Amino acid sequence: MPRTIIDIPNAQLLAVDRLCRRLGISRAEAVRRGLDTFVEQNTEVDTDGFGLWKDAAGTRDELVARVEALRR
């Protein structure tokens, strides 16, 4: 498993360590869980678009269909 180095503010690290002790998990496991949640919550992020449509609601496919309908 690859390793990485990250900077974490002291207050946040203390809070994470307290929570890890209560949950009986390592700090590394807490970071992995946090990253899993981050990835799950951002699966719809798409950097292919910009400009007028960048903040439009909907999936990429829905937006493409909307643009195609407007073009017709």
C-alpha positions in Angstrom: 0.0 0.0 0.0 1.4 3.4 -0.9 2.2 5.9 1.9 1.8 9.6 1.9 2.6 12.5 4.1 0.0 15.2 4.9 0.0 18.3 7.1 -2.8 18.3 9.7 -3.5 21.2 12.1 -2.8 20.1 15.7 -6.3 20.7 16.9 -7.7 18.5 14.1 -5.1 15.8 14.8 -6.0 15.7 18.5 -9.7 15.4 17.7 -8.9 12.6 15.2 -6.8 10.8 17.8 -9.5 11.0 20.4 -12.1 9.6 18.0 -9.7 6.9 16.9 -9.2 5.7 20.5 -13.0 5.6 21.0 -13.5 3.7 17.8 -10.6 1.4 18.3 -9.0 2.2 14.9 -5.7 3.6 13.8 -5.1 7.1 12.5 -4.3 5.6 9.1 -7.7 3.8 9.1 -9.5 7.1 10.0 -7.8 8.8 7.1 -8.7 6.0 4.7 -12.3 6.2 5.8 -12.3 10.0 5.4 -10.9 9.7 1.9 -13.5 7.0 1.0 -16.2 9.4 2.1 -14.7 12.3 0.2 -14.4 10.2 -3.0 -18.0 8.9 -2.7 -19.4 12.4 -2.2 -17.6 13.8 -5.2 -18.1 11.1 -7.8 -20.2 13.5 -9.9 -17.4 16.1 -10.2 -16.6 16.5 -13.9 -13.9 18.9 -15.0 -14.8 18.6 -18.7 -17.1 21.6 -18.7 -16.5 25.3 -18.1 -18.2 28.6 -18.6 -21.9 29.0 -18.7 -22.7 25.4 -17.9 -20.1 24.7 -15.2 -22.6 25.2 -12.3 -25.7 23.8 -14.0 -27.6 21.1 -12.1 -27.8 17.6 -13.4 -25.5 14.8 -14.5 -23.2 15.2 -17.4 -25.5 13.1 -19.6 -28.5 15.3 -18.7 -26.5 18.5 -19.5 -25.3 17.1 -22.8 -28.9 16.2 -23.7 -30.1 19.7 -22.7 -27.4 21.4 -24.9 -28.2 19.2 -27.8 -31.9 20.0 -27.5 -31.1 23.7 -27.4 -29.0 23.4 -30.5 -31.9 21.8 -32.4 
